[in-house]
Amino acid sequence: MFENLSQRLDQVFQQLRRRGKLSEADVDSAMREVRLALLEADVHFTVVKDFISRVKTRAVGAEVSRALNPAQQVIKIVNEELIATLGEPGRLNLTGPKPWVILLVGLQGAGKTTVSAKIASHLRSQGERVMLVAGDPYRPAAVKQLQTLGERINVPVVYEDKTPPPVLAKHAFDQAAKGGYSVLIVDTAGRSQLDDQLMEELRAIVARIPVSETLLVVDAMIGQEALHIAEGFRDALQITGLVMAKMDGDARGGAAISIRSVTGVPIKFLSVGEGIDALERYDPGRLALRILGMGDILGLIEKAEASFDEKTAKEQAKRLASGQINLEDFLNQLRQIKKMGPLAQILEMLPGGMGQMVKSVSPQDAEKQLKLTEAIISSMTVEERRNPDVLNASRRRRIARGSGTEVQDVNRLIKQFRDTQRLLKTMQKSGGRGLPRLFG
């Protein structure tokens, strides 16, 4: 979502790095470019004005003039002020008697139903007993969708036909309390616009059950309109947090930067994909690094830890360290990477230096190449994967036919495998000293 903004800011920072000392004119010029980049990214103009003012005040002071590397100091200031603009880390405030109630509100099409299931899955992974409520009786498809998602994550979904949502919520709360559930998540009805009937129904739910968190789900793709929607809900209800949905889209993303400052409501989660696990707890520090093109290594590690089988990973690491790998190891590594999510998201988390290495290849092309590689290796016999030396011309033709590829594709994969094998053996002989040179 922030790709264009990241590229623009990176260009500004590159210009700063080319200068040894920074004059006030250099800082002014850089801040003009940053201002334009933020406005073009759809960041609210009042937020941009305040942000630039704070950065400029610090950047022309002693903090930068005395720094050994003034450009890096300015970048550090931009990062710190961006974090301040993005607000504090979002944490659910689940305190008091159980079951804790999380109320999901928002306009129709914002993604409430999917987000309800994602939060349920997230809390369930932390050991909570979760129950979902299908509180949108006006759209049968929404009820069915939540029931399907509930089955997938093994979380019960409460729904009573022709029961008003406030009454349904109370019945579900009583059921959750008796059943020993710790969290009740209520998915509510949305409307195509803010209206009194919608708000009255939400207020009636809040009057009947003790709500711990009222989370507004906002579609990050709709830009500045997201701010008006958030303000409308905030003025009518006691909104305690925001969930920015569809953060994996190709919109400019400025709403995500502006919304905390404009509304005063903290962001609790980012929905970053269609998968049930594509939900991130909001961390302004990590989001700021991604906006500035510096990656999110912590997020990448967390994805890997959640996706990789520890025993398999240890065995593969041992084989890699010994330099003894085969095409079966290649296939296993590939499948582990695929579990981490869309490749575009993984590449976005890489820090600047490594990120530059993959910019020449689009995520779509990389995804296509991964699928091609998997198809080729999957078309081999177990013997061929474990002992690639047996792959003569006829076997390669058979593999190409079986995988729907060309013989040249099979040959290219074998060559890449051989190159990797040689590299690992060289590193093993040199005690691993070759690794840093790859990224030097």
Stockholm file with secondary structure:
# STOCKHOLM 1.0

chainA/1-440         MFENLSQRLDQVFQQLRRRGKLSEADVDSAMREVRLALLEADVHFTVVKDFISRVKTRAVGAEVSRALNPAQQVIKIVNEELIATLGEPGRLNLTGPKPWVILLVGLQGAGKTTVSAKIASHLRSQGERVMLVAGDPYRPAAVKQLQTLGERINVPVVYEDKTPPPVLAKHAFDQAAKGGYSVLIVDTAGRSQLDDQLMEELRAIVARIPVSETLLVVDAMIGQEALHIAEGFRDALQITGLVMAKMDGDARGGAAISIRSVTGVPIKFLSVGEGIDALERYDPGRLALRILGMGDILGLIEKAEASFDEKTAKEQAKRLASGQINLEDFLNQLRQIKKMGPLAQILEMLPGGMGQMVKSVSPQDAEKQLKLTEAIISSMTVEERRNPDVLNASRRRRIARGSGTEVQDVNRLIKQFRDTQRLLKTMQKSGGRGLPRLFG
#=GR chainA/1-440 SS CCHHHHHHHHHHHHHHHTCSSCCHHHHHHHHHHHHHHHHHTTCCHHHHHHHHHHHHHHHTSHHHHTCSSHHHHHHHHHHHHHHHHHCSCCCCCCCSSSSEEEEEECCTTSCHHHHHHHHHHHHHHTTCCEEEEEECTTCHHHHHHHHHHHHHHTCCEECCTTCCHHHHHHHHHHHHHHHTCSEEEEEECCCSSCCHHHHHHHHHHHHHSCCSEEEEEEEGGGTTHHHHHHHHHHHHSCCCEEEEECTTSSSCCHHHHHHHHHHCCCEEEEECSSSTTCEEECCHHHHHHHHTTCCCHHHHHHHHHHHSCHHHHHHHHHHHHHTCCCHHHHHHHHHHHHHTCCHHHHHHTSCHHHHHHHTTSCHHHHHHHHHHHHHHHHTSCHHHHHCGGGCCHHHHHHHHHHHTCCHHHHHHHHHHHHHHHHHHHHHHHTTTTTHHHHTC
#=GC SS_cons         CCHHHHHHHHHHHHHHHTCSSCCHHHHHHHHHHHHHHHHHTTCCHHHHHHHHHHHHHHHTSHHHHTCSSHHHHHHHHHHHHHHHHHCSCCCCCCCSSSSEEEEEECCTTSCHHHHHHHHHHHHHHTTCCEEEEEECTTCHHHHHHHHHHHHHHTCCEECCTTCCHHHHHHHHHHHHHHHTCSEEEEEECCCSSCCHHHHHHHHHHHHHSCCSEEEEEEEGGGTTHHHHHHHHHHHHSCCCEEEEECTTSSSCCHHHHHHHHHHCCCEEEEECSSSTTCEEECCHHHHHHHHTTCCCHHHHHHHHHHHSCHHHHHHHHHHHHHTCCCHHHHHHHHHHHHHTCCHHHHHHTSCHHHHHHHTTSCHHHHHHHHHHHHHHHHTSCHHHHHCGGGCCHHHHHHHHHHHTCCHHHHHHHHHHHHHHHHHHHHHHHTTTTTHHHHTC
//
